[in-house]
Amino acid sequence: MLQDVVKRLDKAFQAFFRRVKAGETPGYSRFKSAGRYDSFTYPQGGYSMSGNKLKLSKIGEVKIKLHRLPQGKIKTCTVIVKNGKYYASLSCEVEPNTLPESKETVGIDLGVKHLAMTSDGEFYEHPKFLRESERKLHRKQRAVSRKKKGSARRRKAIRELARLHEHIANQRRDYAHKISRKLVNGYGLIAFENLNVQGMVKNHHLAKSIVDASWNQLVQYTTYKAEEAGRRVVLVDPKNTSQLCSNCGEIVPKKLSERMHHCEHCGYVQDRDINAAQNILKRALAG
């Protein structure tokens, strides 16, 4: 297990020197005390599975709830503690799950009204998991602030708040996995806008909705699934995708509140988001 500790340290410093070389904010590697070190890894051996039991070296047999049967050859076993729950993450070496070749293409416009709108006219709802749980979050945050610092009751209240945040994150993650899987199964080329999300959240009117949508997570999940399946994900310049007419290419200025695209030059009428998705697809195909 100590081999993996050194490997993590090396990885942290390699990332630090890469950022220094690139002129980015380097962010010196932070020392992880016992209270912040929440996982350990068996890199080669010391673990085995038998039915619903996981045998760990120096620990013994542990009863588990098996999420799904491991496929291929198990390479590492990482034990993680998160909000009082323990997880065993097994990384396996498997053959790529390549899908049959598809010539279908799609552009995806990411938004706050709908999470995603395709150039085909299909839309995916924005579930707004954070906003749905806001009242519960505020109640649990107040409970934490009322407890005495350092007390057992405060630690318990913090754990309950952390579990609710974890639940919201899990909901987002599950939804992003479902959408990304559907997109990768259906299309050979998937185009997204290369959005500067960090800059966009500076708009205080939309920041919470943008964070709740978790656009980067959807793009990331779609990208790695596409790579495994032999499909392509293309990121295009987002400039004027909403203002440009996908039919004639003329600029049609419109406010954010205007949800329909009406082109005065060619008479093309379409939903604002579908028009943007069609422009995204055109840029991906042209590039």
Secondary structure, 3 states (H helix, E strand, C coil): CHHHHHHHHHHHHHHHHHHHHHCCCCCCCCCCCCCCCCEEEECCCCEEEECCEEEECCCEEEECCCCCCCCCEEEEEEEEEECCEEEEEEEEECCCCCCCCCCCEEEEEECCCEEEEECCCCEEECCCHHHHCHHHHHHHHHHHHHCCCCCHHHHHHHHHHHHHHHHHHHHHHHHHHHHHHHHHHHCCEEEEECCCHHHHCCCCCCHHHHHHHCHHHHHHHHHHHHHHHCCEEEEECCCCCCCECCCCCCECCCCCCCCEEECCCCCCEEEHHHHHHHHHHHHHHHC
